[in-house]
Amino acid sequence: MKRSVVAYVTACVGALACACAPEATLDPGTLAPVRVAVVTSLSGGLGTDGPGWRDASRLVAHEVNAAGGVGNGRPLELVVLDDATDVDPDATAALGERVLGEGVVGVVGAAASGITLGMANVLTPAQIPQVSCCSTSDLITQFNEALAPEARFLFRTSAPDRLQARVVSLAATDRGCTNLAILHLDDSYGQHFGEAIEAAWRAAGGTVSIRVSYTENEPSYASEVAMVRDAVPAPDCIALVAFPRSGGTILRDWLSAGGYTTITWIGTDGVRSPGFVEEVGDPTLIRNFYGTSPITDAATPAYNAFRDRFESVFGSTPIPFSSNQYDATALMALAIARASAQTPDGSVPDGPAIRDALREVANPNGERTFVRAGDLASALAELQRGNDVDYDGASGNTNFDAVGNVVTPYEIWRFDGPAVPPCATSTLVAGMQGSFCRFRTLSAEEIEP
């Protein structure tokens, strides 16, 4: 990565208890930075994707600091912490306490819904704003709904699973499915998602052969696979709510157990990832694999600007949800700048001020300057002049509703192996091992009229 001379990044990529000294790269005499935690998965079930999300946040820091920082002469400091994709409640609570100990004014993360919620139980009472890129569980909506509006500090730049469950049902209908089996994680992301898929499929008149939950990070899922294989009536499609590691293991176990190769798989956003292909090992084994996901790489000016900058800095193509991570970090930085413009004494704004500013920079409200991803310098300049901005996200709509959600279009995708020419809307997998092809796009109105 090409760093600005005022970049200041602390990376902790081992266990959460690791003692990492900050990497001091600030010029002597520079004002103390504004610290923001970036909590992401550099190991565990989402460990193949976390580095890409980390780099999306670093790109924001690169742009912001090159433009002079987040206000009052202060640079943006990212404190990168590995959550190890550990959704254990004790671990997530400890992670939240560790984040508080870093003296941050805001948090970007996490990806896994269970981790995001576990940290929110600590961060929200402490009035620390938190923006997740990728946590889609409906429990996050319920978490905020249980609080008074002035007590809400949790936001996300991806849409909730309530809509995606309906998209899974539509995808199953498109593929001619009759009997659907559902395999899902047993955590905050997978449990409610799996239940919502079952409800949506039954409402559409389909038959659920079986619904099986499983735990992440197991060496084998042979017993769960056998339950699905032997279910009555026999499934002709399997909905899979997984992370790359567990999803890859399940697919290998299915084939090893003699699972028929003609069955249609319908994955969700958690496996629309190069890491999933890596976990499977041989991309030619991924047959009849379809899936659903919020669209994170639409061919919009905002996404194209983000992608071009990402590729120029890191020399690689951003992975799915990198745009959401970029937006979460950009919104946090712009909110800090917005709140800083209202603190003429040069002090660092507090959590409630940044929380309020998040809505101000994300949502349209009167006469505002529209600023898209990749042009953060212009946004910062407008804020320093006392003007309002409305950020146009790389991932799409970043307008927060009353409970911190956004609504974005969804896609139905399929995985095409390396022998299949990429379709017009393909996202290539690293090493040209295939591509994820978007062949149907659905607006929120089409999903839930």
Residue pairs with C-beta under 8 A, 6 or more apart in sequence:
1 55
1 58
1 62
1 313
1 314
2 62
2 313
3 9
3 25
3 62
4 61
4 62
4 65
4 66
5 25
5 27
6 25
6 26
6 27
6 30
6 65
6 66
6 69
6 75
7 25
7 61
7 62
7 65
7 75
8 22
8 23
8 24
8 25
8 26
8 33
8 65
8 75
8 76
8 77
8 78
9 23
9 25
9 58
9 61
9 77
9 78
9 79
9 80
10 20
10 22
10 23
10 77
10 78
10 79
10 80
11 20
11 23
11 54
11 80
12 18
12 20
12 79
12 80
12 81
12 82
13 42
13 43
13 80
13 82
14 20
14 82
15 82
15 84
16 81
16 82
16 83
16 84
16 91
16 94
16 95
16 98
22 79
26 33
26 75
30 75
31 72
31 73
31 74
31 75
31 346
32 74
32 348
33 69
33 74
33 75
33 76
33 77
34 69
34 70
34 74
34 75
34 76
34 77
34 105
34 336
34 340
34 348
35 77
35 79
35 102
35 103
35 104
35 105
36 76
36 77
36 78
36 79
36 104
36 105
36 106
36 107
36 108
36 329
36 332
36 333
36 336
37 78
37 79
37 80
37 81
37 99
37 102
37 104
37 106
37 107
37 108
37 109
38 54
38 57
38 78
38 79
38 80
38 81
38 107
38 108
38 109
38 329
39 81
39 83
39 95
39 99
39 107
39 108
39 109
39 110
39 115
39 119
40 50
40 53
40 54
40 57
40 80
40 81
40 82
40 83
40 109
40 110
40 111
40 325
41 47
41 49
41 50
41 53
41 82
41 83
41 84
41 85
41 110
41 111
41 112
42 50
42 51
42 54
42 82
42 84
43 50
43 82
43 84
43 85
44 83
44 84
44 85
44 86
44 216
44 217
44 245
45 85
45 112
45 216
45 217
45 243
45 244
45 245
45 246
46 85
46 111
46 112
46 243
46 244
46 245
46 275
47 84
47 85
47 245
47 275
48 244
48 245
48 273
48 274
48 275
48 276
48 278
48 279
49 111
49 244
49 273
49 275
49 319
49 320
49 321
50 82
50 111
52 316
52 318
52 319
52 322
53 111
53 133
53 134
53 319
53 321
53 322
53 325
54 80
55 310
55 313
55 314
55 318
55 322
56 133
56 310
56 318
56 322
56 323
56 325
56 326
56 329
57 78
57 80
57 108
57 325
57 326
57 328
57 329
58 78
59 306
59 309
59 310
59 313
59 314
59 326
60 76
60 326
60 329
60 330
60 333
60 376
61 76
61 77
61 78
61 329
61 333
62 313
63 309
63 374
63 376
63 377
64 70
64 75
64 76
64 333
64 376
64 380
65 75
65 76
66 377
67 376
67 377
67 380
67 381
68 380
69 75
69 76
70 76
70 333
70 336
70 337
70 340
70 380
71 336
71 337
71 339
71 340
71 341
71 380
71 383
71 384
72 340
72 343
72 346
72 347
73 346
74 340
74 348
76 333
76 336
78 329
79 102
79 104
81 95
81 98
81 99
81 102
81 109
83 92
83 95
83 109
83 110
83 111
83 112
83 115
84 91
85 111
85 112
85 115
85 216
85 217
85 243
86 92
86 115
87 112
87 114
87 115
87 118
87 187
87 188
87 216
89 118
91 118
92 114
92 115
92 117
92 118
92 119
92 121
93 118
93 121
93 122
95 115
95 118
95 119
96 118
96 119
96 120
96 121
96 122
96 123
97 122
99 107
99 119
99 122
99 123
99 128
100 122
100 123
100 126
100 128
104 128
105 128
105 129
105 336
105 348
105 349
105 350
105 351
105 354
106 128
106 129
106 130
106 131
106 332
106 335
106 336
106 351
106 354
107 119
107 123
107 128
107 129
107 130
107 131
108 130
108 131
108 132
108 133
108 325
108 328
108 329
108 332
109 115
109 116
109 119
109 130
109 132
109 133
109 328
110 116
110 119
110 132
110 135
111 132
111 133
111 134
111 135
111 321
112 135
112 187
112 188
112 189
112 243
113 135
113 136
113 137
113 139
113 140
113 187
113 188
113 189
114 137
114 187
114 188
114 189
115 135
116 130
116 132
116 135
116 140
116 154
116 156
117 135
117 137
117 139
117 140
117 143
117 188
119 130
120 130
120 140
120 143
120 153
120 154
123 130
123 153
123 154
124 130
124 147
124 151
124 152
124 153
124 154
126 351
127 153
127 350
127 351
127 352
127 355
128 153
128 351
129 153
129 154
129 155
129 332
129 335
129 351
129 354
129 355
129 358
130 153
130 154
130 155
131 155
131 156
131 157
131 328
131 329
131 331
131 332
131 358
132 140
132 154
132 155
132 156
132 157
132 158
132 328
133 156
133 157
133 158
133 321
133 324
133 325
133 327
133 328
134 156
134 158
134 269
134 321
134 324
134 325
135 156
135 158
135 189
136 156
136 158
136 159
136 160
136 161
136 164
136 189
136 193
136 269
136 294
137 160
137 161
137 188
137 189
137 192
137 193
138 160
138 161
138 162
138 192
138 196
139 188
139 192
140 154
140 156
140 160
140 404
140 405
141 160
141 162
141 403
141 405
143 154
144 152
144 154
144 403
144 404
145 403
149 402
152 355
152 403
152 404
153 351
153 355
154 404
155 328
155 331
155 358
155 400
155 404
156 328
156 404
156 405
156 406
157 324
157 325
157 327
157 328
157 331
157 393
157 395
157 398
157 406
158 269
158 294
158 296
158 321
158 324
158 395
158 406
158 408
159 294
159 405
159 406
159 407
159 408
159 410
159 444
160 405
161 189
161 192
161 193
161 196
162 196
163 407
163 410
163 444
163 447
163 448
164 193
164 268
164 269
164 292
164 293
164 294
164 410
165 193
165 196
165 197
165 199
165 200
166 200
166 447
166 448
167 292
167 410
167 412
167 442
167 447
168 197
168 200
168 201
168 239
168 266
168 268
168 292
169 197
169 200
169 201
169 203
169 204
169 206
170 412
170 442
170 447
171 266
171 290
171 291
171 292
171 412
172 180
172 201
172 204
172 206
172 237
172 239
172 266
173 204
173 206
174 412
174 440
175 237
175 264
175 266
175 290
176 236
177 206
177 236
177 237
177 264
177 266
178 206
178 207
178 236
179 206
179 207
179 208
179 209
179 233
179 234
179 235
179 236
179 237
180 197
180 201
180 206
180 207
180 208
180 209
180 235
180 236
180 237
180 238
180 239
181 208
181 209
181 210
181 211
181 212
181 228
181 231
181 235
181 237
181 238
181 239
182 194
182 197
182 198
182 208
182 210
182 211
182 212
182 238
182 239
182 241
183 194
183 212
183 213
183 214
183 224
183 228
183 238
183 239
183 240
183 241
183 242
183 250
184 190
184 191
184 193
184 194
184 197
184 211
184 212
184 213
184 214
184 239
184 240
184 241
184 242
185 191
185 194
185 213
185 214
185 215
185 216
185 241
185 242
185 243
185 246
185 270
186 213
186 214
186 215
187 216
189 241
189 270
190 213
190 241
190 242
191 213
193 241
193 268
194 211
194 213
194 239
194 241
195 211
197 239
197 241
198 208
198 211
201 208
201 239
202 208
207 233
209 228
209 231
209 232
209 233
209 234
209 235
210 227
210 228
210 231
210 235
212 224
212 227
212 228
214 221
214 224
214 246
214 250
216 243
216 245
216 246
217 245
217 246
218 246
218 249
219 249
220 249
220 253
221 246
221 249
221 250
221 253
222 253
222 256
222 257
224 250
225 250
225 253
225 254
225 257
225 259
226 257
228 235
228 238
228 254
228 259
229 254
229 257
229 258
229 259
235 263
236 263
236 264
237 263
237 264
237 265
237 266
238 263
238 264
238 265
238 266
239 266
239 267
239 268
240 247
240 250
240 265
240 266
240 267
240 268
240 271
241 268
241 270
242 250
242 267
242 268
242 270
242 271
243 270
243 271
244 270
244 271
244 273
244 275
244 276
244 278
244 279
245 275
245 279
247 267
247 270
247 271
247 276
247 279
248 276
248 277
248 278
248 279
248 280
248 281
249 279
251 265
251 280
251 285
251 286
252 280
252 281
252 285
255 261
255 285
261 287
261 288
262 288
263 288
264 288
264 290
265 288
265 289
265 290
265 291
266 290
266 291
266 292
267 276
267 289
267 290
267 291
267 292
268 291
268 292
268 293
269 291
269 292
269 293
269 294
269 320
269 321
271 291
272 291
272 293
272 320
272 413
272 436
273 319
273 320
274 319
274 429
274 430
274 433
275 319
277 283
277 286
277 415
277 429
277 433
277 434
280 286
283 415
283 417
283 418
283 429
283 433
283 434
284 417
284 418
284 419
286 415
286 417
286 434
289 414
289 415
290 412
290 413
290 414
290 415
291 412
291 413
291 414
291 415
291 436
292 410
292 411
292 412
292 413
293 320
293 410
293 411
293 413
294 324
294 395
294 396
294 408
294 409
294 410
294 411
295 396
295 408
295 409
295 410
295 411
295 438
295 441
296 320
296 321
296 322
296 323
296 324
296 395
296 396
297 303
297 307
297 318
297 320
297 323
297 427
298 396
298 409
299 425
300 394
300 396
301 372
302 372
302 373
302 374
302 392
302 393
302 394
302 396
303 323
303 373
303 394
303 395
303 396
305 372
305 373
305 374
305 375
305 394
306 318
306 323
306 326
306 373
306 374
306 394
307 317
307 318
307 323
307 394
308 374
309 374
310 316
310 317
310 318
310 322
310 326
311 317
311 318
316 430
317 427
317 428
317 430
318 326
320 427
320 436
321 395
323 373
323 393
323 394
323 395
324 393
324 394
324 395
326 373
326 394
326 395
327 373
327 391
327 393
327 394
327 395
327 398
330 373
330 376
330 391
330 393
331 358
331 361
331 362
331 391
331 393
331 398
332 354
332 358
333 376
334 357
334 361
334 376
334 379
334 380
334 383
334 389
334 391
335 354
335 355
335 357
335 358
335 360
335 361
336 349
336 354
336 357
337 379
337 380
337 383
337 384
338 357
338 360
338 361
338 383
338 389
339 349
339 353
339 354
339 356
339 357
340 348
340 349
341 383
341 384
341 386
342 349
342 353
343 349
343 353
349 357
358 400
359 400
360 388
361 379
361 383
361 388
361 389
361 390
361 391
362 390
362 391
362 398
362 399
362 400
363 390
363 399
363 400
364 390
364 399
365 388
365 390
366 388
367 388
368 387
368 388
368 389
368 390
369 378
369 379
369 382
369 387
369 388
369 389
369 390
370 389
370 390
370 392
371 378
371 379
371 382
371 389
371 390
371 391
371 392
372 391
372 392
372 394
373 391
373 392
373 393
373 394
374 394
379 389
379 391
382 388
382 389
383 389
391 398
392 398
395 408
396 406
396 408
396 409
397 406
397 407
397 408
398 406
399 406
400 406
401 407
407 444
408 444
409 441
409 442
409 443
409 444
410 441
410 442
410 447
411 438
411 440
411 441
411 442
412 438
412 439
412 440
412 442
413 436
413 437
413 438
413 439
414 436
414 437
414 439
415 434
415 435
415 436
415 437
416 422
416 423
416 426
416 434
416 435
416 436
416 437
417 433
417 434
418 432
418 433
418 434
420 434
420 435
422 428
422 435
422 437
423 435
423 437
423 438
423 439
425 437
425 438
425 439
426 435
426 436
426 437
426 438
427 435
427 436
427 438
428 434
428 435
429 435
429 436
